[in-house]
Amino acid sequence: MILKKSNKIIVFYLLYLLAIQYTGSTIAQCEEEVTIESLYNPGPFEVQTLNESDGIRNGPDYSGATIYFPTNASPPFASVAVVPGFNSLPFTIEQWGPFYASHGIVTIVIGTNSLFNFPEARALALLDALDTIRAENSRVNSPLEGALNLNQLAVSGWSMGGGGAQRAAVLDDRISGVVALCPYLFNANLNHNSPVLIFSGEIDPTAPPELHADVHYNSTPNETNKLLFEIDNGNHSVANSPNGGNGIIGRIALSWLKLYVEQNNCYCSLLIENLLVSPPEASKIEQSFECEFLGTNATELSIKVYPIPTNNFINLKIKKDVEYELISPLGHRMFKGTLRGENKQIDLSKLQVGLYYLRINNHSIKIIKQN
């Protein structure tokens, strides 16, 4: 009995040391504390609004706008434009405005010139809204004057607005990210490289996933970072609010914009190690996106590993040939090898489902093997 207890203590100690050793390299790069709790609604910042009566631009391709912005956060800020769906007013998606702004992302929520505009017109409305954001950055006496990073602009929309958001990325390659909320778009031409997150509802009668979201995901180039998250038993309006899916919709959307629009790699681990690991709110997840990890040694090795989680293979983008080893959570070496050439890949098909650590040049990355 004493021997068993001692063994448990030794195993616990080994796990503790491994947790410090193998996660420190990625955590050390984060200048802020990034946790699941830090993604909740509302965020840490106070929010105020601007509209046309305050002097913001009146864009010709949309009708009416409200800008939500944080008042006690440090600029420069990323921005996102959000548009509603067919025959819908801005109030149907307006909760995204204060949510994003409370996490430091300026948000412009717009209406459309016609309630019956199709996705292409909504794409133009979103691009026009981004012009308003650009104008606000230079408008004298605006609270956002000089406070916006105009290289960090995203688009989002619901239903036909979601289809419009994806088309906006095709029309303007300056867009840094897309969040499509139960998107509706037939004959999808989505050849763009803007990282795209697609939410869909499993039982959506208006935009059935097999006719819209699934097609959109598959129509987006494989080289584009993309994620499809289908909400279990979700209907067409399940993603109208960041509170949808017990709040996981907001947490994933925020992480996506923080990762790819703000280019904050600290949010990558939240996605691949927490939010996307068998969440009960999801009936289906499809993913093909890369995360960049920076080592802590003097020469900082840049590595991109994807997909995580994985079923069988992981792909690595590293410029030079390297030695690697795969370690179990208890510190056992599962196998080792050398990665050479342009297309570096490791086969994990013979491993059991679980957590492992990929070790390269004193640099550690968590790998999750799933069914």
C-alpha positions as CSV (number, residue, x, y, z in Angstrom):
1,M,0.0,0.0,0.0
2,I,2.8,2.4,0.9
3,L,4.6,1.4,-2.4
4,K,1.5,2.3,-4.4
5,K,1.1,5.6,-2.7
6,S,4.8,6.4,-3.3
7,N,4.4,5.5,-7.0
8,K,1.5,7.9,-7.3
9,I,3.5,10.7,-5.8
10,I,6.4,10.0,-8.2
11,V,4.0,10.0,-11.2
12,F,2.4,13.2,-10.0
13,Y,5.8,14.8,-9.6
14,L,6.9,13.7,-13.1
15,L,3.7,15.1,-14.6
16,Y,4.2,18.4,-12.8
17,L,7.8,18.7,-14.1
18,L,6.6,17.8,-17.6
19,A,3.9,20.4,-17.5
20,I,6.5,23.1,-16.6
21,Q,9.0,21.8,-19.1
22,Y,6.9,21.1,-22.1
23,T,4.4,24.0,-21.9
24,G,6.7,26.7,-20.9
25,S,8.0,27.5,-24.4
26,T,4.6,28.5,-25.7
27,I,3.3,30.2,-22.5
28,A,6.4,32.2,-22.2
29,Q,5.6,34.1,-25.5
30,C,2.3,35.4,-24.1
31,E,2.3,38.9,-22.6
32,E,-1.2,38.6,-21.2
33,E,-3.1,35.9,-19.4
34,V,-5.2,34.0,-21.9
35,T,-7.6,31.5,-20.4
36,I,-11.1,30.2,-21.2
37,E,-12.4,32.5,-18.5
38,S,-10.9,35.5,-20.2
39,L,-13.1,34.9,-23.2
40,Y,-16.4,35.3,-21.4
41,N,-19.2,37.8,-22.1
42,P,-18.7,40.7,-21.3
43,G,-15.0,41.2,-21.5
44,P,-12.8,43.4,-19.3
45,F,-13.3,46.7,-21.1
46,E,-16.0,49.4,-20.9
47,V,-17.9,50.1,-24.1
48,Q,-19.3,53.2,-25.8
49,T,-20.9,53.8,-29.1
50,L,-20.8,56.1,-32.1
51,N,-23.3,56.7,-34.8
52,E,-23.9,59.1,-37.6
53,S,-25.2,61.8,-35.3
54,D,-21.8,61.7,-33.7
55,G,-20.2,62.4,-37.0
56,I,-19.2,59.0,-38.4
57,R,-19.4,58.5,-42.1
58,N,-22.7,57.6,-43.8
59,G,-21.6,54.9,-46.3
60,P,-23.6,54.7,-49.6
61,D,-23.6,50.9,-49.7
62,Y,-25.2,50.4,-46.3
63,S,-28.0,52.0,-44.2
64,G,-27.2,53.1,-40.7
65,A,-24.3,52.1,-38.5
66,T,-23.3,51.8,-34.9
67,I,-19.6,51.6,-33.9
68,Y,-18.9,49.9,-30.6
69,F,-15.5,50.6,-29.1
70,P,-13.6,50.0,-25.8
71,T,-12.9,53.1,-23.7
72,N,-10.2,51.8,-21.3
73,A,-8.1,49.5,-23.5
74,S,-4.8,50.3,-25.1
75,P,-4.8,51.0,-28.9
76,P,-4.2,50.3,-31.7
77,F,-7.4,48.2,-32.1
78,A,-8.4,45.6,-34.7
79,S,-11.9,46.1,-36.2
80,V,-14.7,44.0,-37.5
81,A,-17.8,44.8,-39.5
82,V,-21.0,42.8,-39.0
83,V,-24.1,42.7,-41.2
84,P,-27.5,41.0,-40.7
85,G,-29.3,38.5,-42.9
86,F,-32.1,38.7,-45.5
87,N,-35.2,40.7,-44.3
88,S,-33.5,41.4,-41.0
89,L,-32.5,44.5,-39.1
90,P,-29.3,45.2,-37.2
91,F,-30.8,44.4,-33.8
92,T,-30.8,40.7,-34.8
93,I,-27.0,40.5,-34.6
94,E,-26.2,43.6,-32.5
95,Q,-25.0,41.7,-29.4
96,W,-21.8,41.0,-31.3
97,G,-20.9,44.7,-31.1
98,P,-20.6,45.1,-27.3
99,F,-19.1,41.7,-26.9
100,Y,-16.2,42.2,-29.3
101,A,-15.7,45.8,-28.1
102,S,-15.5,44.6,-24.5
103,H,-12.6,42.4,-25.5
104,G,-10.8,45.3,-27.3
105,I,-12.0,44.8,-30.9
106,V,-13.8,47.8,-32.5
107,T,-17.1,46.7,-34.1
108,I,-19.3,48.4,-36.6
109,V,-22.8,46.9,-37.0
110,I,-24.6,48.0,-40.1
111,G,-28.0,47.8,-41.8
112,T,-28.6,47.3,-45.5
113,N,-30.1,49.6,-48.1
114,S,-32.7,47.0,-48.8
115,L,-33.9,44.3,-46.4
116,F,-33.9,42.0,-49.4
117,N,-30.3,42.5,-50.5
118,F,-28.6,39.3,-51.6
119,P,-25.2,38.2,-50.4
120,E,-23.2,40.1,-53.0
121,A,-24.8,43.4,-52.0
122,R,-24.1,42.6,-48.4
123,A,-20.5,42.0,-49.3
124,L,-20.3,45.5,-50.7
125,A,-22.0,46.9,-47.6
126,L,-19.3,45.3,-45.4
127,L,-16.5,46.7,-47.5
128,D,-18.2,50.1,-47.3
129,A,-18.4,49.7,-43.5
130,L,-14.7,49.1,-43.4
131,D,-14.2,52.3,-45.3
132,T,-16.1,54.0,-42.5
133,I,-13.7,52.4,-40.0
134,R,-10.7,53.8,-42.0
135,A,-12.3,57.2,-42.1
136,E,-12.9,57.2,-38.4
137,N,-9.2,56.6,-37.8
138,S,-8.4,60.0,-39.4
139,R,-11.5,62.0,-38.4
140,V,-10.5,64.9,-36.2
141,N,-11.8,64.7,-32.7
142,S,-13.1,61.2,-33.1
143,P,-12.3,59.1,-30.0
144,L,-10.8,56.6,-32.4
145,E,-8.6,59.0,-34.3
146,G,-5.2,57.3,-34.8
147,A,-6.4,54.4,-32.5
148,L,-7.1,51.8,-35.2
149,N,-4.8,49.3,-36.9
150,L,-6.0,49.4,-40.5
151,N,-4.1,46.2,-41.3
152,Q,-6.3,44.3,-38.9
153,L,-9.8,44.4,-40.4
154,A,-12.3,41.6,-40.4
155,V,-15.9,40.9,-41.6
156,S,-18.8,38.9,-40.3
157,G,-22.5,38.4,-41.0
158,W,-25.5,36.2,-40.4
159,S,-27.3,34.1,-43.0
160,M,-27.1,36.0,-46.4
161,G,-24.8,38.4,-44.4
162,G,-22.6,35.4,-43.7
163,G,-22.5,34.6,-47.3
164,G,-21.7,38.3,-48.0
165,A,-18.8,38.2,-45.5
166,Q,-17.2,35.3,-47.3
167,R,-17.7,37.1,-50.7
168,A,-16.2,40.3,-49.2
169,A,-13.0,38.4,-48.6
170,V,-12.9,37.4,-52.2
171,L,-13.5,41.0,-53.3
172,D,-10.9,42.5,-51.0
173,D,-7.7,40.6,-50.1
174,R,-6.9,43.1,-47.3
175,I,-9.4,41.4,-45.1
176,S,-7.6,39.6,-42.2
177,G,-10.4,37.3,-41.1
178,V,-14.0,36.2,-41.6
179,V,-16.7,34.9,-39.2
180,A,-19.7,33.5,-41.1
181,L,-22.8,32.9,-38.9
182,C,-25.0,30.2,-40.4
183,P,-24.2,31.5,-43.8
184,Y,-26.5,31.3,-46.8
185,L,-24.9,31.4,-50.2
186,F,-25.5,29.2,-53.3
187,N,-23.0,28.8,-56.1
188,A,-20.2,29.7,-53.7
189,N,-17.1,31.2,-55.3
190,L,-14.8,31.5,-52.2
191,N,-11.3,31.6,-53.6
192,H,-9.6,33.7,-51.0
193,N,-6.9,33.4,-48.3
194,S,-8.6,35.2,-45.4
195,P,-8.8,32.8,-42.4
196,V,-12.5,31.9,-42.2
197,L,-14.6,30.6,-39.3
198,I,-18.0,29.1,-40.2
199,F,-20.7,28.4,-37.7
200,S,-23.7,26.3,-38.7
201,G,-26.7,24.8,-37.0
202,E,-27.3,21.1,-37.3
203,I,-31.0,21.4,-37.9
204,D,-31.0,24.8,-39.6
205,P,-34.1,24.7,-42.0
206,T,-33.2,27.9,-43.7
207,A,-29.5,27.3,-44.5
208,P,-29.1,23.5,-44.2
209,P,-25.4,22.8,-43.6
210,E,-25.2,20.3,-46.4
211,L,-26.3,22.9,-48.8
212,H,-24.5,25.9,-47.5
213,A,-21.9,25.8,-44.6
214,D,-20.4,22.5,-45.6
215,V,-20.2,23.5,-49.2
216,H,-18.6,26.8,-48.2
217,Y,-16.0,25.1,-46.1
218,N,-15.1,22.7,-48.9
219,S,-15.1,25.5,-51.5
220,T,-12.5,27.5,-49.6
221,P,-9.0,26.7,-50.8
222,N,-7.1,24.1,-48.7
223,E,-4.3,26.6,-48.3
224,T,-6.6,29.0,-46.4
225,N,-6.9,28.6,-42.6
226,K,-10.5,27.5,-42.0
227,L,-12.7,26.1,-39.3
228,L,-16.3,24.7,-39.5
229,F,-18.2,24.4,-36.2
230,E,-21.7,22.9,-36.4
231,I,-23.8,23.5,-33.3
232,D,-25.6,20.4,-32.0
233,N,-29.4,20.8,-32.5
234,G,-28.8,24.4,-33.6
235,N,-31.3,26.3,-35.7
236,H,-30.7,29.2,-38.1
237,S,-30.3,31.8,-35.4
238,V,-28.1,29.8,-33.1
239,A,-25.0,32.1,-33.9
240,N,-26.8,35.4,-33.8
241,S,-25.3,36.1,-30.4
242,P,-22.0,35.3,-28.8
243,N,-24.0,33.5,-26.1
244,G,-25.2,30.8,-28.5
245,G,-24.2,27.2,-27.8
246,N,-23.8,27.9,-24.1
247,G,-21.3,30.7,-25.0
248,I,-18.9,28.6,-27.0
249,I,-19.8,30.5,-30.2
250,G,-18.5,33.7,-28.7
251,R,-15.4,32.2,-27.2
252,I,-14.4,30.5,-30.5
253,A,-15.2,33.6,-32.6
254,L,-13.2,35.8,-30.3
255,S,-10.2,33.4,-30.3
256,W,-10.3,33.3,-34.1
257,L,-10.2,37.1,-34.5
258,K,-7.5,37.4,-31.8
259,L,-5.4,34.7,-33.4
260,Y,-5.7,35.7,-37.1
261,V,-6.7,39.3,-37.1
262,E,-4.8,40.6,-34.1
263,Q,-2.1,37.9,-34.8
264,N,-1.9,36.9,-31.2
265,N,-0.7,33.3,-31.2
266,C,-1.5,32.9,-27.5
267,Y,-5.1,32.1,-28.5
268,C,-4.0,29.1,-30.7
269,S,-3.6,26.8,-27.7
270,L,-7.1,27.7,-26.4
271,L,-8.6,26.6,-29.7
272,I,-6.6,23.4,-30.3
273,E,-6.3,22.2,-26.7
274,N,-9.6,23.3,-25.1
275,L,-12.4,24.7,-27.3
276,L,-12.1,22.2,-30.1
277,V,-11.5,19.1,-28.1
278,S,-14.8,17.1,-28.1
279,P,-17.0,20.0,-27.1
280,P,-20.5,18.8,-26.2
281,E,-22.0,21.8,-28.1
282,A,-20.7,20.5,-31.4
283,S,-22.3,18.0,-33.7
284,K,-19.5,18.3,-36.2
285,I,-16.1,20.0,-36.5
286,E,-14.0,20.4,-39.6
287,Q,-10.7,22.2,-39.4
288,S,-7.7,22.9,-41.4
289,F,-5.6,25.7,-39.9
290,E,-2.1,26.4,-38.8
291,C,-0.7,27.7,-35.6
292,E,2.7,29.2,-35.2
293,F,4.8,28.5,-32.1
294,L,7.9,30.4,-31.1
295,G,10.6,28.8,-29.1
296,T,12.4,30.5,-26.2
297,N,16.0,29.8,-27.3
298,A,18.2,32.6,-28.6
299,T,17.6,31.8,-32.2
300,E,13.8,31.4,-31.9
301,L,12.7,28.5,-34.1
302,S,9.5,29.3,-36.1
303,I,7.3,26.2,-36.5
304,K,3.8,25.7,-37.9
305,V,2.0,22.5,-36.9
306,Y,-1.4,21.4,-38.2
307,P,-3.9,20.0,-37.8
308,I,-4.3,19.9,-34.0
309,P,-6.2,17.9,-32.9
310,T,-5.4,15.3,-35.5
311,N,-6.6,11.8,-36.4
312,N,-3.5,10.3,-37.9
313,F,-0.9,12.8,-39.4
314,I,0.5,16.1,-38.4
315,N,2.2,18.4,-40.9
316,L,5.0,20.7,-40.0
317,K,6.4,23.8,-41.7
318,I,10.0,24.3,-40.7
319,K,12.6,25.7,-43.1
320,K,15.5,23.5,-42.0
321,D,15.8,19.7,-41.4
322,V,15.4,18.9,-37.7
323,E,15.5,16.0,-35.3
324,Y,12.4,15.3,-33.2
325,E,11.0,13.0,-30.6
326,L,7.5,12.4,-29.4
327,I,7.0,12.2,-25.6
328,S,4.0,10.7,-23.6
329,P,2.6,12.7,-20.7
330,L,4.5,10.4,-18.3
331,G,7.8,11.3,-20.0
332,H,8.2,8.1,-22.1
333,R,9.7,8.5,-25.6
334,M,7.2,7.0,-28.0
335,F,9.5,7.4,-31.0
336,K,12.0,9.8,-32.6
337,G,13.2,10.6,-36.1
338,T,14.4,13.2,-38.6
339,L,12.3,15.6,-40.6
340,R,13.7,16.4,-44.0
341,G,12.6,18.2,-47.2
342,E,9.8,20.6,-48.0
343,N,6.8,18.5,-46.8
344,K,7.5,17.3,-43.3
345,Q,4.9,14.9,-41.8
346,I,4.7,12.6,-38.8
347,D,2.4,9.5,-38.7
348,L,0.6,9.2,-35.4
349,S,-1.9,6.5,-36.6
350,K,-0.4,3.8,-34.4
351,L,-0.7,5.9,-31.2
352,Q,-3.6,5.7,-28.7
353,V,-5.9,8.7,-28.4
354,G,-4.5,11.3,-26.0
355,L,-2.1,14.0,-25.3
356,Y,1.6,14.0,-26.5
357,Y,4.5,16.4,-26.6
358,L,6.5,17.0,-29.8
359,R,10.0,18.0,-28.9
360,I,12.2,19.8,-31.5
361,N,15.4,21.7,-30.6
362,N,14.4,22.3,-26.9
363,H,11.0,23.4,-28.2
364,S,7.8,21.6,-27.1
365,I,4.4,21.6,-28.7
366,K,1.3,19.8,-27.4
367,I,-0.2,17.3,-29.8
368,I,-3.7,15.9,-29.4
369,K,-4.5,12.6,-31.0
370,Q,-8.3,11.9,-31.4
371,N,-10.5,9.3,-33.0
